[in-house]
Amino acid sequence: MPFTPFHLGPALAIGLPLRKWLHLPTLLVASVTADIEPLLVISLGLDYPLHGYLHTLLAAIPHGVLIGYAMSLLERPLSPLYESLLLEDGIAGKSPFILAGVMGTVSHVVLDSPLYEDIRPFYPIGENPLYDPSLPIYELCTLTLLIGALLYLILSMKRMRSR
């Protein structure tokens, strides 16, 4: 799903209810960052696989850890923004960031693998056993985006009532 917001649907639907234990902004960022790879390949005309290493579980896990760590460093200046947008709810420590980072990058690989034959999710194994374009991945992502939007609307309404 290059260059699409589809990955945000599952992240939002899972992350909103778990935002006391999981850093939702990190989950959202991590769920889309792997698509920097195809963006660079296409825009720079690189001689590199469209879905390269960031679309493997071997790279997704350390990539998620790095995103989680980086987002934890940005927590102090960005926390007021996150809280005003209802994206976090008093989490503490680095674990919610690291977990969210890894969940986001791994979910990206898992959601893209059925759609693209060139992805090698279990690299160095050279095949994609998850490839099955008949799976309703886009529909799932659209549904979870709607669910996430509904959950966000409910949270917003609760906040307005409590003021």
Salt bridges, closest charged atoms under 4 A:
ASP35 OD1 - HIS55 NE2 3.42
ASP35 OD1 - HIS108 NE2 3.19
GLU37 OE1 - HIS55 ND1 2.93
GLU75 OE1 - HIS23 NE2 3.18
GLU88 OE1 - HIS23 NE2 2.82
ASP89 OD2 - LYS20 NZ 3.95
ASP112 OD1 - HIS7 NE2 3.14
ASP112 OD2 - HIS55 NE2 3.27
ASP112 OD2 - HIS108 NE2 3.04
ASP118 OD1 - HIS51 ND1 3.02
